[in-house]
Amino acid sequence: MPLKEQASVLPKESWPAGLPKYEDVQAREKFTLKKLGNTLGDVARDIDTANKMAGDKFEGDSALMRTARGFVTTGIGVGLEKSMNFVWNKVWQGDIPFYDKSKFGTGMAEAMNKFAGSSDFNARMYYLIKEGTQDLSLAIFYNFLAFRSQPLLPKAEPKHLLRALTADAIEAFATPVSPKLPGVVQLEAKLDTNRILDAQINDLDEKIAFYAGRSYYDKANDHQAFPMSDLSEKLKQRRTALEGQVQQIHTPERQGKVEELIYKAVDVSNPVTMLGIDMIGSGITSLVRNFREVRKMRKEKGGMEGKKVLIPKKEGWKDRGGDRKPFEKRDYNKDKVYYGKSTWKDQQKLQEEYDLKADDT
């Protein structure tokens, strides 16, 4: 059994004679535990300092708060994407507005669906146009929410839209990444076309039924007259023509697991999720960088065991004191230094190290 464990479990009266003194072992054990506690405490204090140092960069948010808000923003982006996917076909077909009162129009949807079915390259171009327009629409809607909820939500920037469009372009035209994409796109275009045709056929059915009921009794000829019969006949011919345009649906070859995974990842890629990922990355990066800076400062100051390291804030060029007189001492205030309550008992030594830090900067 190790000496530390023996010191913890064996009473002083039964301590073996051939081992170091009982008091020495206990003292060493207490010193080790205290050293470990101080080391872990210093790490926690340095993480806290590094976390708070990010406030200047993130408009008051700490690094961990920035990261947490990034996860929330990413979740909002995924939710908006799923919601948009539910209604986007109606937007694309011109049934509901794209933005405010602006609509695409049924004719545009029919033309684009026909364009997608003409070739595989056009199908990939169709995918990029449709997904890119959806990303733009989502960014407009999200930024409207962000504007109305300031300062709860940050705004998506042009760089986030550009990243989302880049992801769409990579999936659209990187053939090794998405070899089965044209078949999937052309299937969706056919389904969209059939939905448009079905809506037009249903509208014709209602008109034909309405005109069929428009009749009167012709006393001169002694029969029931249907004045709208010619118009009804034309509507029926139009309906037959539309039925002939309904396309047969053939299930395309199934996407591979890797391609399907990439498709799902890009599907939730939009300016909002890009903004959230950016916030997560910047928050974690700032925390790590600041932590290294604090640890370096602690090492340069001889460890400062049990104390919180003082890190002066970076001042603007106007605040650097370039116009000070020779030997004039610079005044610091607590708002320009990251620090916490120290556990160090020697307050005089704390003040000396604080002054030394001020002179170094």
C-alpha positions in Angstrom: 0.0 0.0 0.0 1.4 3.5 -0.9 2.6 5.7 2.0 -0.2 8.2 1.3 -2.9 5.6 1.7 -1.1 4.2 4.8 -1.1 7.7 6.4 -4.8 8.0 5.7 -5.9 4.6 7.1 -3.3 3.7 9.7 -3.4 5.3 13.2 -0.3 6.8 14.7 0.0 4.1 17.4 0.3 1.2 14.8 2.7 3.1 12.4 5.5 0.7 11.4 8.9 1.6 12.8 10.9 1.2 9.6 8.9 3.9 7.7 9.4 7.7 7.6 7.8 9.5 10.6 4.0 9.6 10.7 4.0 13.3 11.0 6.2 13.8 7.9 4.0 11.6 5.8 0.9 13.4 6.9 2.5 16.8 6.3 3.5 15.7 2.8 0.1 14.4 2.1 -1.6 17.7 3.2 0.9 19.7 1.1 0.2 17.6 -2.0 -3.6 17.9 -1.6 -3.2 21.7 -1.0 -1.0 22.0 -4.1 -3.5 20.1 -6.2 -6.4 22.2 -4.9 -4.5 25.4 -5.7 -3.6 24.2 -9.2 -7.2 23.2 -10.0 -8.4 26.5 -8.5 -5.9 28.5 -10.6 -7.1 26.7 -13.8 -10.7 27.5 -12.9 -9.8 31.2 -12.2 -7.9 31.5 -15.5 -10.9 30.0 -17.4 -13.2 32.5 -15.8 -10.8 35.4 -16.6 -10.4 34.2 -20.2 -14.2 33.9 -20.5 -14.7 37.5 -19.3 -11.9 38.9 -21.5 -14.1 38.2 -24.6 -16.6 40.8 -23.5 -14.8 43.6 -25.4 -14.9 41.6 -28.6 -18.5 40.3 -28.3 -20.2 43.5 -27.1 -20.5 42.5 -23.5 -21.0 38.7 -24.1 -18.5 36.4 -22.5 -16.9 33.7 -24.6 -19.2 31.0 -23.2 -22.3 33.2 -23.7 -21.3 33.8 -27.3 -20.9 30.1 -27.8 -24.3 29.4 -26.2 -26.0 32.0 -28.3 -24.4 30.4 -31.4 -26.0 27.1 -30.6 -29.3 28.8 -30.1 -29.0 30.7 -33.4 -28.0 27.4 -35.2 -31.1 25.8 -33.8 -33.2 28.7 -35.0 -31.7 28.4 -38.5 -32.5 24.6 -38.7 -36.0 25.3 -37.5 -36.6 28.0 -40.1 -35.1 25.8 -42.8 -37.5 23.0 -42.0 -40.5 25.4 -41.9 -39.4 27.0 -45.1 -39.1 23.6 -46.8 -42.8 22.9 -45.9 -44.1 26.0 -47.7 -41.4 26.6 -50.3 -43.1 24.7 -53.1 -46.1 26.9 -52.7 -43.8 30.0 -52.8 -42.0 28.6 -55.9 -45.3 27.9 -57.6 -46.6 31.5 -56.9 -49.4 30.4 -54.5 -48.1 32.5 -51.6 -45.8 35.6 -51.5 -42.0 35.3 -51.7 -41.5 38.5 -49.7 -44.2 41.0 -48.5 -46.6 40.9 -51.5 -44.2 39.8 -54.2 -44.9 36.5 -55.9 -43.0 34.4 -58.4 -46.0 33.5 -60.5 -47.2 30.1 -61.8 -45.6 30.7 -65.2 -42.2 31.0 -63.7 -42.5 27.8 -61.8 -43.7 25.9 -64.9 -40.8 27.3 -67.0 -38.2 26.4 -64.3 -39.6 22.9 -63.9 -39.4 22.4 -67.7 -35.9 23.8 -67.6 -34.8 21.3 -65.0 -36.1 18.3 -67.0 -34.2 19.3 -70.2 -30.8 18.0 -69.0 -28.7 17.0 -66.0 -26.7 20.2 -66.1 -29.9 22.3 -66.1 -31.2 20.2 -63.2 -28.1 21.1 -61.2 -28.5 24.8 -62.2 -32.2 24.6 -61.2 -31.2 23.2 -57.8 -28.7 26.1 -57.2 -31.2 28.7 -58.2 -34.0 27.3 -56.1 -31.9 26.7 -53.0 -30.1 30.0 -53.4 -33.4 31.9 -53.6 -34.7 30.0 -50.6 -31.6 31.0 -48.6 -32.0 34.6 -49.6 -35.7 34.6 -48.6 -34.8 32.9 -45.3 -32.1 35.5 -44.6 -34.6 38.4 -45.2 -37.1 36.8 -42.9 -34.6 36.1 -40.2 -33.1 39.6 -40.3 -36.5 41.1 -40.0 -37.0 39.0 -36.8 -33.6 40.0 -35.6 -34.4 43.7 -36.2 -37.7 43.4 -34.3 -36.1 41.5 -31.4 -32.9 43.6 -30.9 -30.6 42.9 -29.1 -31.8 39.3 -28.5 -30.8 38.0 -32.0 -27.8 39.0 -34.0 -28.2 39.8 -37.7 -27.0 37.6 -40.5 -24.4 39.3 -42.7 -23.6 39.0 -46.4 -20.7 36.7 -45.7 -23.1 34.2 -44.1 -25.3 34.3 -47.2 -22.2 33.8 -49.4 -21.1 30.8 -47.4 -24.6 29.2 -47.7 -24.6 29.8 -51.5 -21.1 28.3 -51.7 -22.3 25.2 -50.0 -25.3 25.0 -52.4 -22.9 25.5 -55.4 -20.6 22.7 -54.2 -23.4 20.2 -53.9 -25.0 21.3 -57.2 -21.9 21.0 -59.4 -19.4 18.8 -57.6 -20.4 15.6 -59.4 -18.5 13.2 -57.2 -20.3 14.7 -54.2 -23.8 14.4 -55.6 -23.9 12.0 -58.6 -27.6 11.3 -58.2 -28.7 14.9 -57.6 -30.1 15.5 -61.2 -32.5 12.6 -60.9 -33.8 13.8 -57.5 -34.2 17.3 -58.8 -36.0 16.2 -61.9 -38.4 14.1 -59.9 -39.2 17.1 -57.6 -39.7 19.3 -60.7 -42.2 16.7 -62.2 -44.1 16.6 -58.9 -44.3 20.4 -58.8 -45.5 20.5 -62.4 -48.2 17.8 -61.6 -49.3 19.8 -58.6 -49.8 22.9 -60.7 -51.7 20.9 -63.3 -53.9 19.3 -60.7 -54.8 22.7 -59.3 -55.7 24.0 -62.7 -57.8 20.9 -63.5 -59.7 21.2 -60.2 -60.4 24.9 -61.0 -61.7 23.8 -64.4 -63.9 21.2 -62.8 -65.5 23.8 -60.6 -66.2 26.1 -63.6 -67.6 23.2 -65.7 -70.0 22.2 -62.9 -71.0 25.9 -62.4 -71.8 26.4 -66.1 -73.6 23.1 -66.3 -76.2 24.3 -63.9 -76.9 27.5 -65.9 -80.0 26.6 -68.0 -83.5 27.8 -68.7 -86.7 26.4 -70.3 -87.1 27.5 -74.0 -90.9 27.8 -74.5 -90.6 28.4 -78.2 -88.8 25.2 -78.9 -90.2 23.4 -75.8 -86.9 22.2 -74.4 -84.3 22.9 -71.7 -81.7 25.3 -73.1 -78.0 25.5 -71.9 -76.6 28.8 -73.0 -73.2 28.0 -71.6 -72.8 24.6 -73.4 -70.3 25.9 -75.9 -68.1 27.4 -73.1 -68.4 24.3 -71.1 -67.3 22.2 -74.1 -64.2 24.4 -74.5 -63.4 24.0 -70.8 -63.7 20.3 -71.1 -61.3 20.3 -74.0 -58.9 22.4 -72.0 -59.2 20.0 -69.1 -58.4 17.0 -71.4 -55.4 18.8 -72.7 -54.1 19.5 -69.1 -54.6 15.8 -68.2 -52.4 14.9 -71.2 -49.6 17.1 -69.7 -49.5 15.3 -66.4 -46.2 13.6 -66.3 -45.6 10.0 -65.3 -43.5 9.6 -62.2 -40.6 7.2 -62.2 -38.7 6.8 -58.9 -35.0 7.7 -59.6 -32.1 5.6 -58.4 -31.6 5.9 -54.7 -28.9 8.2 -53.4 -25.9 6.6 -51.6 -25.6 7.0 -47.8 -22.7 9.5 -48.1 -24.6 11.5 -50.7 -27.8 11.5 -48.7 -25.9 12.6 -45.6 -24.3 15.5 -47.5 -27.7 16.4 -49.0 -29.3 16.6 -45.5 -26.3 18.7 -44.2 -26.5 21.1 -47.1 -30.3 21.2 -46.8 -30.0 22.9 -43.3 -27.2 25.1 -44.5 -28.5 28.6 -44.7 -27.3 32.1 -43.6 -28.7 31.7 -40.1 -27.0 28.3 -39.4 -23.8 29.8 -40.9 -24.2 32.7 -38.5 -24.6 30.3 -35.6 -21.6 28.2 -36.5 -19.6 31.4 -36.8 -20.6 32.4 -33.3 -19.8 29.0 -31.9 -16.4 29.0 -33.5 -15.5 32.5 -32.5 -16.6 31.9 -28.9 -14.5 28.8 -28.5 -11.5 30.2 -30.3 -11.5 33.4 -28.1 -11.8 31.3 -25.0 -8.8 29.1 -25.9 -6.7 32.1 -27.1 -7.5 34.1 -23.9 -6.8 31.2 -21.7 -3.4 30.7 -23.2 -2.7 34.4 -22.7 -3.7 34.2 -19.0 -1.7 31.1 -18.4 1.3 32.7 -20.0 0.9 35.8 -17.8 0.7 33.6 -14.7 3.9 31.8 -15.6 5.7 35.1 -16.3 4.6 36.3 -12.8 6.0 33.2 -11.1 2.8 31.2 -10.8 0.8 33.5 -8.6 -0.7 30.5 -6.8 -4.1 31.1 -5.3 -4.5 34.4 -7.1 -6.5 35.6 -10.1 -4.2 36.9 -12.9 -4.7 40.6 -13.7 -4.9 41.2 -17.5 -5.1 44.8 -18.6 -7.6 45.5 -21.3 -6.3 46.5 -24.7 -6.7 50.3 -25.0 -7.3 52.3 -28.1 -4.5 54.4 -29.5 -5.9 57.5 -27.8 -5.7 55.9 -24.4 -2.1 54.6 -24.5 -0.7 57.6 -22.7 1.7 58.6 -25.4 1.6 62.3 -24.3 2.6 61.5 -20.7 5.4 63.4 -19.1 8.7 61.5 -18.2 8.3 59.4 -15.0 4.6 60.2 -14.8 2.8 57.3 -13.3 -0.2 56.0 -15.3 -3.5 55.7 -13.4 -5.5 52.6 -13.9 -9.1 52.1 -12.9 -10.8 48.8 -12.1 -12.9 49.0 -15.3 -9.8 48.6 -17.4 -8.6 45.4 -15.7 -10.1 41.9 -15.6 -9.7 40.6 -12.1 -11.6 38.8 -9.3 -11.4 38.6 -5.6 -8.0 37.3 -4.6 -7.4 34.6 -2.0 -3.9 35.9 -1.4 -3.4 37.1 2.2 -0.4 39.4 1.5 -2.2 42.5 0.2 1.0 44.4 0.1 2.5 41.9 -2.3 -0.6 42.0 -4.4 -0.3 45.8 -4.7 3.3 45.5 -5.7 2.6 43.0 -8.4 -0.3 45.1 -9.6 2.0 48.2 -9.9 4.7 46.1 -11.6 2.1 45.0 -14.2 1.1 48.6 -14.8 4.8 49.6 -15.3 5.3 46.7 -17.8 2.4 47.9 -20.0 
